[in-house]
Amino acid sequence: MTRQDSRKLAAVAEKLREAINHHNYRYYVLDDPETSDAEYDQLMRRLEALEREYPELATPDSPTQRVGAAPSDKFRVVVHRKMMMSLGNAMNADEMREFDKRIKRLLKSDADIEYVAEVKLDGLGIELVYEDGLLTVGSTRGDGINGEDVTPNIRTIRSVPLKLVKPAHGKIPHLLEVRGEAVLTLKAFEKLNRAREEAGEPVFANPRNAAAGSLRQLNPKVTASRPLDVFLYSPGAIDGITFKSQWEFLQGIKSLGLRVNPLSRVCQGVEAVLEYWNEITEKRHSLDYDADGVVAKVNSFGLQEQLGEVSRSPRWAIAYKFKAQQAETVVERIEVQVGRIGSLTPVAKLRPVQLAGVTISNASLHNLDEIRRKDIREHDTVLIERAGDVIPYVLRVTKEGRPRSKPFEMPAHCPECGATIVHEEGEVGYFCVNANCPARMRESIRHFASKTALDIEGLGDKLVAQLVEAGLVKELDDLFSLTKSQLTGLERMADKSAQNILDAIQGARKTSLDRVINGLGIRHVGEHTARQLALRFHTLDALAEASEDDLLSVRDIGAEVAHSIREYFDEPRNLKAVKRLIKVLEIEPVTEAPGRGALRDKTFVLTGTLESMTREDAERKIMAAGGRVTSSVSRKTDFVVAGAEPGSKLKKASDLGVRVLDEKGLNALLAG
C-alpha cells in the first residue's frame, strides 16, 4: 500500500470515527438521535472492517474500543465494577448461523450450543446495585465504564424493588449488580406526548427518547410522574450467590423480586433461536414496548468465560435485529395544525404508503427546529419509520434529485383564524393567542367537556366539530344556550340523542372550581395544579386577579406556570370568556375538608392501581367526603390505600404503623 493510499484510508477511518462519535453523543447524551440504528450499525461495521484489515489505522480512542458516549456532567459519575458492554449485530439468518459456527470453532465442538434468546428492548441501559438486599445505586450505562448516578429517579420506578425479596430457597446476596433497560410503554408514550402537546411542550420523537429524557431528569418528581418500567437481563458484579448460567440467573433474580422479560427462552441450537426470532417478529406489533430485535446468549457462564470478549462486545452474545419498518414516500405538503392552547404543530402530508401493514399519509414534524435539523421541505422524497411500529416519523430526506424548493417557515398568521402568531425568543413553540380561533375552540371544547373537567358525556370530537363549523358554539358558555332544534338540525342527530346531549350539558352546570380551572386549558395547568389553585383562591375572579407572586405561593407552582397563568388572564378575550362562564355555571369552591362523616380531617395516601376507579376519582371522592390526599406517607397519615402493584409507600406505611386499606376498605369508608 502506497503512502498516498495509507493517507486516504486514514482519512476515511477518521471520518467514520467522527461520524460515529457524533451519533453516540446525540444518542447517549442528548437523547436526540439523528440516524436510525441500521445506519449507525453500517457506519460501525465499516470502521470495524477497516481497522480489522488495517490494524495500524486503529486508535485508542476509536469508537470500536468504546461502548457509547461520555456521561453527562449533570449527574455524579458512577464507575461500573464490570464494564457494561454492547452487542455485535446480525442482520440476517446467515449471519446468525455464521455466529454459531464461530462459537463452535472457538469451543472446538460440533454439538448444538444452548442459547438463551431474549427480546431486545429499545430503551435506556441501566445498572442497579443492591447491597445486603437494599438498592443503593441506580445508574445509566454511560460509556460502559462510567455511568450517571440517577438513583433518586430509579427509585421512582414501581417495577424496581427498593429491597430484594428473600427467596423461598436461598439467600439474599451481599452484593448484586443487575443490568437491564428502562422503557416507556407505547400507551404511556402516547399519553405523555398528548399531555405535552396540550401543555405546549415539544413532544418526544419515540419511546426510547421519552424513557431517556424521563430517567435523566434533575427533578425526580418529573420522573415519578412518568410510568417508566424496567426489564433486567444481565449480571454485573455479584458476591454471596452463584449462578451457573444465564437462565439460572434470570430465574434467580426473578425470585429476588426483580423483573425479567417473560418471553425469554432456552433454545437448543441456532435454528431454535431463528424460530424464536420469527415468532417475536410476528408478535412485535402486539408488544406494548419498543423492541428492535432478539438477543442470543450462550447459556453457560462457564462457556461465556471461555469465549471472552473482543473490543467492545462479548463473543458469546449477538443481537439479531428486526428488519427495519421503513418506507420511502414524498412530502406533498406541510400543514400546520392548531392545538387547544394555540400551539402550532407542523405535519407532513405524505403520499400514502404502506408500512408494517398500515397506510401512512401523515407524520408529525414536531416543531420548526426539528424540520430545520433534518432540512425537510415540501415535495422532498423522505424515508419514514414507525417508532415502535406505531408512531410514523420522518427519519431523513433523500436530497439527491431534490426539486427546487424553499426551506419551510412557520406562518406569521394562524392558518385557521389569521391572528398573529407569537414566538418567544429561545422557545421551541409557536402559538396562536386568539382565544376565539376555530381550531382552538374545537380543541378547547373537547378539553372543557373531558372527564377531568366538566365531564359532559356525549360531546365527542365529531359533534364538537359540527357545533363549531355551524357557528353554534363560538365561546365555551355557548354550550349552555344550545337548543334542541339547533342540535337536531345537525347531520345524523336524532331527537333522543339531542335531548341526551342537552341533559348532559345542563347537568354539568353545577361543578367544582378545580374542574372549571382545568377545563379552561391554561398552558401548564392540569388537574393537580387546578386543584391547588382552587384550594388557594376559592373563586375564578380571585384567580384572575392573582399576581405572579401570589401564584408562586401556591404549592408545586413555579415561575413558568405562574407566568403562563398570568399571561392567560392578561389576554382580554380570555378574561371575557371566563366572565361569561361565571354567569352560566354554578361553581362550588374546593376546600381541604368540605365534607362530614368518617373521612373528615383524615389524611390519605394512594398507591398502586385501583380496579373500579382511577386514582384521580378516588382522590376526588375522598376530598368530597372531607378527607385530604397527600403524596407522601408520614406519621400524620391516617390511611394508605393500596391497589395492584403498590410502590414503596406501602412499605413505609408498614414501617410507620399506618393503617392500610384495599379498594374495598376505601369504599366502605366512603359509604359510611
Backbone hydrogen bonds, N-H to C=O, Kabsch-Sander energy under -0.5 kcal/mol:
donor,donor_aa,acceptor,acceptor_aa,energy
6,S,2,T,-2.4
7,R,3,R,-2.3
8,K,4,Q,-2.1
9,L,5,D,-2.6
10,A,6,S,-2.4
11,A,7,R,-2.2
12,V,8,K,-2.2
13,A,9,L,-2.7
14,E,10,A,-2.4
15,K,11,A,-2.3
16,L,12,V,-2.3
17,R,13,A,-2.5
18,E,14,E,-2.5
19,A,15,K,-2.2
20,I,16,L,-2.7
21,N,17,R,-2.8
22,H,18,E,-2.2
23,H,19,A,-2.4
24,N,20,I,-2.7
25,Y,21,N,-2.3
26,R,22,H,-2.3
27,Y,23,H,-2.4
28,Y,24,N,-3.2
29,V,24,N,-0.6
29,V,25,Y,-1.4
30,L,25,Y,-2.2
32,D,26,R,-3.3
40,Y,36,S,-2.3
41,D,37,D,-2.9
42,Q,38,A,-1.9
43,L,39,E,-1.8
44,M,40,Y,-2.4
45,R,41,D,-2.6
46,R,42,Q,-2.2
47,L,43,L,-2.1
48,E,44,M,-2.8
49,A,45,R,-2.8
50,L,46,R,-2.2
51,E,47,L,-2.7
52,R,48,E,-2.1
53,E,49,A,-2.2
54,Y,50,L,-2.4
57,L,54,Y,-2.6
58,A,55,P,-1.3
62,S,59,T,-1.9
65,Q,62,S,-2.2
66,R,63,P,-1.4
67,V,143,D,-1.1
75,F,72,S,-0.9
78,V,147,G,-2.5
80,H,78,V,-0.7
80,H,145,I,-2.5
84,M,144,G,-2.7
85,M,83,M,-1.0
86,S,312,R,-1.8
88,G,317,A,-0.5
90,A,319,A,-3.1
96,M,92,N,-1.5
97,R,93,A,-2.4
98,E,94,D,-2.2
99,F,95,E,-2.0
100,D,96,M,-2.1
101,K,97,R,-2.3
102,R,98,E,-2.2
103,I,99,F,-2.1
104,K,100,D,-2.3
105,R,101,K,-2.5
106,L,102,R,-2.5
107,L,103,I,-2.2
108,K,104,K,-0.9
109,S,104,K,-2.3
115,Y,113,I,-0.7
115,Y,267,C,-3.0
116,V,297,K,-2.7
117,A,115,Y,-0.5
117,A,265,R,-3.2
118,E,295,V,-2.6
120,K,293,G,-3.0
121,L,119,V,-0.8
122,D,290,D,-2.1
123,G,121,L,-0.8
124,L,182,A,-2.3
125,G,123,G,-0.5
126,I,180,G,-2.2
127,E,139,S,-2.5
128,L,178,V,-2.9
129,V,137,V,-2.8
130,Y,128,L,-0.5
130,Y,176,L,-2.8
131,E,134,L,-2.5
132,D,130,Y,-0.5
132,D,174,H,-2.3
133,G,173,P,-0.5
134,L,131,E,-1.8
135,L,162,L,-2.5
136,T,129,V,-2.9
137,V,129,V,-1.3
139,S,127,E,-2.5
140,T,148,E,-1.8
141,R,125,G,-1.7
143,D,146,N,-1.9
144,G,141,R,-2.2
147,G,78,V,-3.5
149,D,76,R,-2.8
150,V,138,G,-2.1
150,V,148,E,-1.0
153,N,150,V,-0.6
154,I,150,V,-2.7
155,R,151,T,-2.3
156,T,153,N,-1.2
157,I,154,I,-1.8
158,R,156,T,-0.5
160,V,157,I,-1.7
164,L,133,G,-3.0
165,V,256,L,-3.1
170,G,168,A,-0.5
174,H,239,D,-1.0
175,L,239,D,-2.3
176,L,130,Y,-2.4
177,E,237,A,-1.7
178,V,128,L,-2.4
178,V,176,L,-0.5
179,R,234,S,-3.4
180,G,126,I,-2.0
181,E,231,F,-2.7
182,A,124,L,-2.7
183,V,181,E,-0.5
183,V,229,D,-3.0
185,T,227,P,-0.6
186,L,288,D,-1.9
189,F,185,T,-2.5
190,E,186,L,-2.4
191,K,187,K,-2.2
192,L,188,A,-2.6
193,N,189,F,-2.4
194,R,190,E,-2.2
195,A,191,K,-2.1
196,R,192,L,-2.2
197,E,193,N,-2.5
198,E,194,R,-2.3
199,A,195,A,-1.7
200,G,197,E,-1.4
201,E,196,R,-3.4
210,A,206,N,-2.0
211,A,207,P,-2.7
212,A,208,R,-2.6
213,G,209,N,-2.9
214,S,210,A,-2.1
215,L,211,A,-2.5
216,R,212,A,-1.7
217,Q,214,S,-0.9
222,V,219,N,-1.5
223,T,219,N,-1.1
224,A,220,P,-2.7
225,S,221,K,-1.2
226,R,223,T,-1.7
228,L,226,R,-2.5
229,D,183,V,-2.7
231,F,181,E,-1.8
232,L,259,R,-2.6
233,Y,179,R,-2.8
234,S,179,R,-1.7
236,G,177,E,-2.8
239,D,175,L,-2.7
246,Q,299,N,-2.8
249,F,245,S,-2.2
250,L,246,Q,-2.5
251,Q,247,W,-2.5
252,G,248,E,-2.4
253,I,249,F,-2.8
254,K,250,L,-1.7
255,S,251,Q,-1.7
256,L,252,G,-0.8
257,G,254,K,-1.6
258,L,253,I,-2.4
264,S,261,N,-1.6
265,R,117,A,-2.4
267,C,115,Y,-3.3
269,G,113,I,-2.5
269,G,267,C,-1.0
273,V,269,G,-1.1
274,L,270,V,-2.3
275,E,271,E,-2.0
276,Y,272,A,-2.1
277,W,273,V,-2.5
278,N,274,L,-2.2
279,E,275,E,-2.3
280,I,276,Y,-2.8
281,T,277,W,-2.4
282,E,278,N,-1.8
283,K,279,E,-1.6
284,R,280,I,-1.8
286,S,283,K,-2.5
287,L,283,K,-0.7
287,L,284,R,-0.7
292,D,120,K,-2.0
293,G,120,K,-0.7
294,V,320,Y,-2.3
295,V,118,E,-3.2
296,A,318,I,-2.8
297,K,116,V,-2.1
298,V,316,W,-2.5
299,N,114,E,-2.8
301,F,244,K,-2.2
302,G,244,K,-0.6
304,Q,300,S,-2.0
305,E,301,F,-2.2
306,Q,302,G,-1.7
307,L,303,L,-2.4
308,G,304,Q,-2.4
310,V,313,S,-3.0
312,R,64,T,-0.5
313,S,310,V,-2.6
315,R,308,G,-2.2
316,W,308,G,-0.6
317,A,314,P,-0.7
318,I,296,A,-2.0
319,A,88,G,-2.6
320,Y,294,V,-3.7
320,Y,318,I,-0.5
321,K,90,A,-1.6
321,K,319,A,-0.8
322,F,292,D,-2.1
326,Q,324,A,-1.5
327,A,384,I,-1.9
329,T,382,V,-2.2
331,V,380,D,-2.7
332,E,330,V,-1.1
332,E,349,K,-1.9
333,R,349,K,-1.3
335,E,333,R,-0.5
335,E,347,V,-2.6
337,Q,335,E,-0.5
337,Q,345,T,-2.8
339,G,343,S,-2.5
342,G,339,G,-1.6
344,L,430,Y,-2.6
345,T,337,Q,-2.6
347,V,335,E,-3.6
348,A,363,A,-3.0
349,K,333,R,-2.9
349,K,347,V,-0.6
350,L,348,A,-0.8
350,L,361,S,-2.8
351,R,330,V,-2.4
353,V,360,I,-1.8
355,L,358,V,-2.8
358,V,355,L,-1.3
360,I,353,V,-3.3
360,I,358,V,-0.6
361,S,359,T,-0.5
363,A,348,A,-1.6
364,S,392,P,-0.5
365,L,346,P,-2.7
367,N,365,L,-2.6
371,I,367,N,-1.8
372,R,368,L,-2.7
373,R,369,D,-2.4
374,K,370,E,-1.9
375,D,371,I,-1.2
376,I,371,I,-1.7
379,H,331,V,-3.9
380,D,377,R,-1.6
381,T,398,T,-0.6
382,V,329,T,-2.9
382,V,380,D,-0.5
383,L,396,R,-2.7
384,I,327,A,-3.2
384,I,382,V,-0.6
385,E,393,Y,-2.4
386,R,325,Q,-1.2
387,A,385,E,-0.7
387,A,391,I,-3.5
389,D,386,R,-2.4
390,V,387,A,-2.0
391,I,387,A,-2.1
393,Y,385,E,-2.7
395,L,383,L,-2.9
395,L,393,Y,-0.6
396,R,383,L,-1.2
398,T,381,T,-3.2
399,K,397,V,-0.9
402,R,399,K,-2.0
408,F,376,I,-0.6
414,C,419,A,-3.2
418,G,414,C,-1.8
421,I,412,A,-2.6
422,V,431,F,-3.2
427,E,424,E,-2.2
431,F,422,V,-2.5
432,C,342,G,-2.5
433,V,420,T,-0.8
433,V,431,F,-0.6
435,A,433,V,-0.8
437,C,434,N,-1.7
441,M,437,C,-3.2
442,R,438,P,-2.5
443,E,439,A,-2.1
444,S,440,R,-3.0
445,I,441,M,-2.7
446,R,442,R,-2.1
447,H,443,E,-2.3
448,F,444,S,-3.1
449,A,445,I,-2.3
450,S,447,H,-1.2
453,A,450,S,-1.4
454,L,448,F,-2.2
455,D,450,S,-2.5
456,I,449,A,-1.5
457,E,455,D,-0.9
459,L,456,I,-1.3
460,G,458,G,-1.7
464,V,460,G,-2.4
465,A,461,D,-2.4
466,Q,462,K,-2.0
467,L,463,L,-2.6
468,V,464,V,-2.2
469,E,465,A,-2.7
470,A,466,Q,-2.3
471,G,468,V,-1.2
472,L,467,L,-2.0
473,V,467,L,-1.3
478,D,475,E,-1.4
479,L,476,L,-1.5
480,F,477,D,-1.3
481,S,478,D,-1.6
482,L,479,L,-1.0
487,L,483,T,-1.9
488,T,484,K,-2.7
489,G,485,S,-0.9
490,L,487,L,-1.8
493,M,490,L,-1.3
494,A,492,R,-0.7
498,A,494,A,-2.5
499,Q,495,D,-2.0
500,N,496,K,-2.3
501,I,497,S,-2.1
502,L,498,A,-2.3
503,D,499,Q,-2.5
504,A,500,N,-2.2
505,I,501,I,-2.4
506,Q,502,L,-2.7
507,G,503,D,-2.2
508,A,504,A,-0.9
508,A,505,I,-0.7
509,R,506,Q,-1.2
511,T,509,R,-0.8
511,T,586,E,-2.0
513,L,588,E,-2.5
516,V,512,S,-1.7
517,I,513,L,-2.6
518,N,514,D,-2.4
519,G,515,R,-2.2
520,L,516,V,-1.2
520,L,517,I,-0.6
521,G,518,N,-1.2
522,I,517,I,-0.6
525,V,522,I,-2.2
526,G,524,H,-0.7
530,A,526,G,-2.5
531,R,527,E,-1.8
532,Q,528,H,-2.0
533,L,529,T,-2.4
534,A,530,A,-2.3
535,L,531,R,-2.3
536,R,532,Q,-1.5
537,F,533,L,-2.8
538,H,534,A,-1.7
539,T,537,F,-1.4
543,L,539,T,-1.8
544,A,540,L,-2.7
545,E,541,D,-1.3
546,A,542,A,-0.6
546,A,543,L,-1.0
551,L,547,S,-2.3
552,L,548,E,-2.4
553,S,549,D,-0.8
553,S,550,D,-0.8
554,V,551,L,-1.8
557,I,554,V,-1.8
558,G,556,D,-0.6
562,A,558,G,-2.5
563,H,559,A,-2.5
564,S,560,E,-2.0
565,I,561,V,-2.4
566,R,562,A,-2.4
567,E,563,H,-2.5
568,Y,564,S,-2.0
569,F,565,I,-2.0
570,D,566,R,-1.5
571,E,567,E,-0.7
571,E,568,Y,-0.9
574,N,571,E,-0.6
575,L,571,E,-2.1
576,K,572,P,-2.5
577,A,573,R,-2.1
578,V,574,N,-2.3
579,K,575,L,-2.3
580,R,576,K,-1.9
581,L,577,A,-1.8
582,I,578,V,-2.2
583,K,579,K,-1.0
584,V,580,R,-0.9
584,V,581,L,-0.7
585,L,581,L,-2.0
586,E,509,R,-2.3
587,I,585,L,-0.9
588,E,511,T,-2.9
588,E,586,E,-0.6
600,R,597,G,-1.4
601,D,626,G,-1.9
602,K,599,L,-2.2
604,F,628,R,-3.5
605,V,639,F,-1.7
606,L,630,T,-0.5
607,T,641,V,-2.4
609,T,644,A,-2.6
610,L,608,G,-0.5
618,A,614,T,-2.4
619,E,615,R,-2.4
620,R,616,E,-2.3
621,K,617,D,-2.5
622,I,618,A,-2.5
623,M,619,E,-2.4
624,A,620,R,-2.6
625,A,621,K,-1.5
626,G,623,M,-1.6
627,G,622,I,-2.9
628,R,602,K,-2.8
630,T,604,F,-2.8
637,T,634,S,-1.7
638,D,603,T,-1.9
639,F,603,T,-2.1
640,V,659,R,-2.3
641,V,605,V,-2.7
641,V,639,F,-0.5
642,A,640,V,-0.7
642,A,661,L,-2.8
643,G,607,T,-2.8
643,G,641,V,-0.5
644,A,609,T,-3.0
650,L,647,G,-1.3
651,K,647,G,-0.6
652,K,648,S,-2.2
653,A,649,K,-2.5
654,S,650,L,-2.0
655,D,651,K,-2.3
656,L,652,K,-2.2
657,G,653,A,-0.9
657,G,654,S,-0.5
658,V,653,A,-2.5
659,R,638,D,-0.7
661,L,640,V,-2.9
666,L,662,D,-2.0
667,N,663,E,-2.5
668,A,664,K,-1.9
669,L,665,G,-1.9
670,L,666,L,-2.7
671,A,667,N,-2.3
672,G,668,A,-1.4
